[in-house]
Amino acid sequence: MAGIGPLTQDWEPVVIRKKAPTAAAKKDEKIVNAARRAGAEIESIKKSNAGTNRAASSSTSLNTRKLDEDTENLAHDRVPTELKKAIMQARMDKKLTQAQLAQMINEKPQIIQEYESGKAIPNQQIIGKLERALGAKLRGKK
């Protein structure tokens, strides 16, 4: 060890502590009560809309008012009366039930029921399947 300077040892004490409590642990009722008993300061802050089901602002905004005042009818197109009658008539001519027709076109019976009641949103693929299965033209001029 020749040529190396004087060796010294570092005798500084090392203190090992537990981790500081997390935010969730700081809010724990037991810990808050223990801090109160010890006389520590406790800060409680009420958040403006905490625990309520209200929007951030209770007044209607400009966009909301525009939407409320809008008179345009926003609804999906439904099956026209002529189409639903044509489907029903073609199905009756072939002596099929709604369930049998649905099975023929690989759809649920509910789909046929919705088309015949006029509640369905028209889908050209399904109408095409119905035309092939029933052998009748359902779209366009007859």
C-alpha positions as CSV (number, residue, x, y, z in Angstrom):
1,M,0.0,0.0,0.0
2,A,2.9,2.2,-0.6
3,G,2.2,5.5,-2.4
4,I,-1.5,5.7,-1.3
5,G,-2.4,8.6,1.1
6,P,-3.6,8.1,4.6
7,L,-6.7,5.9,4.9
8,T,-9.6,7.3,6.8
9,Q,-12.9,5.8,7.8
10,D,-16.3,7.5,7.6
11,W,-18.1,7.1,10.9
12,E,-21.2,9.2,10.1
13,P,-24.4,7.7,11.5
14,V,-26.9,6.2,9.1
15,V,-30.5,6.7,10.0
16,I,-33.1,4.3,8.5
17,R,-36.7,5.5,8.6
18,K,-40.0,4.2,7.3
19,K,-41.5,5.7,4.2
20,A,-43.6,8.8,4.6
21,P,-47.3,8.0,4.6
22,T,-49.1,8.2,1.2
23,A,-51.9,10.6,0.5
24,A,-54.5,8.0,1.1
25,A,-53.0,7.0,4.4
26,K,-52.9,10.7,5.5
27,K,-56.7,10.8,5.0
28,D,-57.3,7.7,7.1
29,E,-59.6,8.5,10.0
30,K,-57.4,6.7,12.6
31,I,-54.3,8.7,11.5
32,V,-56.2,12.0,11.5
33,N,-57.5,11.3,15.0
34,A,-54.0,10.3,16.2
35,A,-52.6,13.6,14.8
36,R,-55.4,15.5,16.6
37,R,-54.5,13.8,19.9
38,A,-50.9,14.7,19.4
39,G,-51.8,18.3,18.7
40,A,-50.6,18.5,15.1
41,E,-52.2,20.9,12.7
42,I,-54.8,19.4,10.5
43,E,-56.0,21.2,7.3
44,S,-59.3,20.3,5.8
45,I,-60.3,21.7,2.4
46,K,-63.8,21.5,0.8
47,K,-63.6,21.0,-2.9
48,S,-66.1,23.1,-4.8
49,N,-68.3,20.3,-6.2
50,A,-67.0,17.3,-4.4
51,G,-69.6,14.6,-3.8
52,T,-72.3,16.2,-5.9
53,N,-73.8,15.2,-9.2
54,R,-73.8,18.7,-10.6
55,A,-71.9,20.0,-13.6
56,A,-69.0,22.3,-13.0
57,S,-71.1,25.3,-13.9
58,S,-74.8,25.4,-13.1
59,S,-75.7,28.0,-15.8
60,T,-76.4,26.8,-19.3
61,S,-73.6,27.5,-21.7
62,L,-74.0,29.1,-25.1
63,N,-73.7,25.7,-26.9
64,T,-76.2,24.1,-24.6
65,R,-78.7,26.9,-25.2
66,K,-78.2,26.5,-29.0
67,L,-78.9,22.8,-28.8
68,D,-82.0,23.4,-26.8
69,E,-83.3,26.0,-29.1
70,D,-82.5,24.0,-32.2
71,T,-85.7,22.9,-33.9
72,E,-84.2,20.5,-36.4
73,N,-85.5,16.9,-36.0
74,L,-82.5,14.6,-35.6
75,A,-83.9,11.0,-36.0
76,H,-82.8,8.0,-38.0
77,D,-84.6,7.0,-41.1
78,R,-87.1,4.2,-40.5
79,V,-88.3,1.5,-42.9
80,P,-90.9,3.1,-45.3
81,T,-94.5,1.8,-45.2
82,E,-94.2,0.5,-48.8
83,L,-91.2,-1.6,-47.9
84,K,-92.6,-3.1,-44.8
85,K,-95.9,-4.0,-46.6
86,A,-93.9,-5.5,-49.5
87,I,-91.8,-7.7,-47.1
88,M,-95.0,-8.9,-45.3
89,Q,-96.8,-9.6,-48.6
90,A,-93.9,-11.5,-50.1
91,R,-93.4,-13.5,-46.9
92,M,-97.1,-14.4,-46.8
93,D,-97.1,-15.5,-50.5
94,K,-94.2,-17.9,-49.7
95,K,-96.1,-19.1,-46.6
96,L,-93.1,-18.4,-44.3
97,T,-93.1,-17.3,-40.7
98,Q,-90.9,-14.5,-39.6
99,A,-88.6,-17.0,-37.8
100,Q,-88.3,-19.1,-41.0
101,L,-87.5,-16.1,-43.1
102,A,-84.9,-15.0,-40.6
103,Q,-83.2,-18.4,-40.7
104,M,-83.1,-18.3,-44.5
105,I,-81.2,-15.0,-44.5
106,N,-79.1,-15.9,-41.4
107,E,-80.5,-13.1,-39.3
108,K,-82.3,-13.0,-36.0
109,P,-86.1,-13.2,-36.1
110,Q,-86.2,-9.9,-34.2
111,I,-84.7,-8.2,-37.4
112,I,-87.6,-9.4,-39.5
113,Q,-90.1,-8.3,-36.9
114,E,-88.5,-4.8,-36.7
115,Y,-88.6,-4.5,-40.5
116,E,-92.2,-5.5,-40.7
117,S,-93.3,-3.2,-37.9
118,G,-91.3,-0.3,-39.4
119,K,-89.0,0.2,-36.4
120,A,-85.8,-0.9,-38.1
121,I,-83.2,1.4,-39.6
122,P,-82.9,0.3,-43.3
123,N,-79.8,-1.7,-44.1
124,Q,-79.2,-2.3,-47.8
125,Q,-77.5,-5.6,-47.2
126,I,-80.4,-7.1,-45.2
127,I,-82.9,-5.8,-47.8
128,G,-80.8,-7.5,-50.5
129,K,-80.9,-10.8,-48.6
130,L,-84.7,-10.4,-48.2
131,E,-85.1,-9.8,-51.9
132,R,-83.1,-13.0,-52.8
133,A,-84.8,-15.1,-50.2
134,L,-88.3,-13.9,-51.1
135,G,-87.7,-13.7,-54.9
136,A,-89.3,-10.3,-54.9
137,K,-88.0,-6.8,-55.7
138,L,-88.3,-4.7,-52.6
139,R,-86.2,-1.6,-53.5
140,G,-86.7,0.9,-56.3
141,K,-89.4,0.9,-59.0
142,K,-91.6,-2.2,-59.3
